[in-house]
Amino acid sequence: MAENVIENRPREELIFFPYLCREQQRISDSNSRFVHYTSAEVAMNIIKKNEIWMRKSTCMNDRSEIKYGLNLISYVWHGDIGKVFRKQIDEIFYGVSDEIAKFFNEWRPSFLFDTYLTCFSVHDKDEDNFGRLSMWRAYGGNTSVAFVLNNNAFLSRTDALRAYVKPVAYFDEKLFSSHLFEIAENIEGNKDYLKTLNRVELVNWCFDMLRYFALCTKHPVFKEEREWRLIYSPFEIKSNYGGESKVIKKQIESINSIPQPICKVPLKEDIHEEGLNNLHLSKSLDRIIIGPSDYPEVLSESFVELLKKTSVENAVDKVFISDIPLRR
């Protein structure tokens, strides 16, 4: 039987994050894994350096993605459903919706310029041998590689990294309005409980909800990507939650000849006392899929040797060649 991953969640999380909770439970129920598509060179460095890099949102493939979420929030917040939501919140503390909006708007620049991301996709069993055609086309160029990872670290509740994995919501105006209305109904049904919070706590929960939609909302046309994002916002974490990550390190690196700040997540030691487990590739890696390439055998041999050197057991059984035809 699948674990109930939301059973012990704070009640506020169930109220303000119903989509996130459902997606986390869906992953647990199906025991789905996650996959990171990248180039062979980047994949090699992940293994050799035992780290994965997070890039600024302004360096993503589509720089407009965060703006899309922000614009969607603004549109719905000032519409009919936004009025319903604000009415429910203001019945808990008078005028608190204006305070939430002010707080959120003050942090908008940080969402755009101080957010670091790494992207993953949900991976199904029938993709084990070949991967996903659309992702091969989009990522990695002519020598692409896919890291398939177990879901343990993705579903763990921990503050050890101060970075958090969230599912992307594929919403347009209609879908986001419907979801915000669901949250408003949750607030109405839990109003007596929410009145036991103090004003600052309520503002923070609503801020976190809006921040999630700002950073993790894409147009439904991209839904086949089934994306989840590892998100880290060092300045916000330091300002609002008492300090930056002690694990993630920020450095300047050159990518495609562009020097830029990078946040590096070590894939080395677990932090058991803080609930961070199965981070090392020897525990988290399910398989590597070599994408369509002119050199699949060479890449396969290379990655088997790389995995052996990083103490991954049965390395030869963890590397697969995807021989699907791909016209570029």
Secondary structure by P-SEA (a helix, b strand, c coil): cccccccccccccccccaaaaaaaaaaaaaccbbbbbbcaaaaaaaaaacbbbbbccccccccaaaaaaaaaaaaaaacaaaaaaaaaaaaaccaaaaaaaaaaaaacccccccccbbbbbbbcccccccccaaaaacccccbbbbbbbcccccccccccccbbbbbbbbccaaaaaaaaaaaaaaaaaaaaaaaaccaaaaaaaaaaaaaaaaaccccccccccccccccccaaaaaaccccccccbbbbbbbcccbbbbbbbbbccccccccccccccccccccbbbbcccccaaaaaaaaaaaaaaacccccccccccccccccc
